[in-house]
Amino acid sequence: MQPAEEIADYLAALRRVDERVSREHDSLAAFVGLHRTREIPRSGQVGDLTYQMHGAGCRFIEPNGGEVDIDLVDDRATFDPWRIRSRTASTGTTPASTLADLSSACAESAAAGLLVSVREGWFASPG
């Protein structure tokens, strides 16, 4: 899988997770906030997703085993190339490039408006 395909796959999976979580909660940020106020446990189920809260965010596992790991920055789901690569590995797909190549592709995607650069090395969906 080429870097642009990895990015597109991650963004599509992030949209699916957001849609699933938003069926039961206002947003991904609101859902993660429930753990911070101890209203939900550190791990569990939301819809058909398994979740595991961590430091600044949450890792979601889709029914097919694919992972989507996010951190929250200013209530926005953010990710770095390592999280995209982890998604690729969780689907059993072999990446065709290095993590450095994926990092460069993320920066290029941000420059083209396909991603938003949140802070150095961290990105968000433009929508």
Secondary structure, DSSP 4 states (H G I P E B T S, - for coil): --HHHHHHHHHHHHHHHHHHHHTTSS-HHHHHHHHHTTSS-SEEEETTEEEEEETTEEEEE-TTS-EEEEEEETTEEEB-HHHHHHHHHHTTPPPSS-HHHHHHHHHHHHHTTSSEEEETTEEE---
